Amino acid sequence: MITQLLCDLFFWLADFFVGLLPTFPSFAGLRQSQGPTLAMIAEIGRFLDLRTLSVCLLLVLVVYNIRFVWSLIMWIVRKIPGVS
């Protein structure tokens, strides 16, 4: 009787602490929402080479990120007194 009470208390506390953890979102509808995007990529692939398009997109993202990092570095440098 006492052992059952202690076990119930332990499992109740364990259930309480596990319940405090956040739940993961459901990805059940992800395949349906990707359908139109994949169809659009397939249509683009009929007219353009996807490797060339992906390399161009990658270069644009790299240049944009380099500009962002450079502006961040310059902002930090400008915060140093005596440096203009």
C-alpha positions in Angstrom: 0.0 0.0 0.0 2.7 2.4 1.0 4.9 1.2 -2.0 2.0 1.8 -4.4 1.5 5.3 -3.0 5.2 6.1 -3.4 5.2 4.7 -6.9 2.1 6.7 -7.8 3.6 9.8 -6.4 6.8 9.2 -8.4 5.0 8.6 -11.7 2.8 11.6 -11.1 5.8 13.8 -10.6 7.5 12.3 -13.6 4.4 12.9 -15.7 4.2 16.5 -14.5 7.8 17.3 -15.4 7.5 15.6 -18.8 4.4 17.6 -19.4 6.4 20.8 -18.9 8.5 20.0 -22.0 7.2 21.6 -25.2 5.5 19.3 -27.8 6.9 18.9 -31.3 4.7 20.3 -34.1 3.0 17.9 -36.5 4.5 17.6 -39.9 1.6 15.6 -41.3 0.6 18.2 -44.0 4.1 19.0 -45.1 4.0 16.6 -48.1 0.8 18.2 -49.4 2.1 21.8 -49.0 5.3 20.9 -50.9 3.4 19.6 -53.9 2.8 23.0 -55.7 6.4 24.1 -54.9 7.9 20.9 -56.4 5.6 21.2 -59.4 6.8 24.8 -60.0 10.4 23.7 -59.8 9.7 20.9 -62.3 8.2 23.4 -64.7 11.2 25.8 -64.3 13.5 22.8 -64.9 11.9 22.4 -68.4 13.2 25.8 -69.5 16.4 26.3 -67.4 19.2 24.1 -66.2 18.6 23.7 -62.5 22.3 23.4 -61.7 23.0 26.8 -63.3 20.1 28.3 -61.5 21.1 26.9 -58.2 24.7 28.2 -58.6 23.5 31.7 -59.5 21.2 31.7 -56.5 24.0 30.5 -54.3 26.3 33.3 -55.5 23.6 35.9 -54.9 23.2 34.6 -51.3 26.9 34.6 -50.7 27.4 38.1 -51.9 24.4 39.3 -49.9 25.8 37.7 -46.7 29.3 39.1 -47.3 27.8 42.5 -47.6 25.8 42.0 -44.4 28.9 40.7 -42.4 31.0 43.5 -43.7 28.4 46.1 -42.6 28.2 44.4 -39.2 32.0 44.5 -38.9 32.1 48.2 -39.9 29.3 49.0 -37.3 31.4 47.4 -34.6 34.6 49.3 -35.7 32.7 52.6 -35.7 31.6 52.0 -32.1 35.3 52.1 -31.0 36.2 55.7 -29.9 38.7 57.5 -32.0 38.2 55.3 -35.1 36.2 56.8 -38.0 
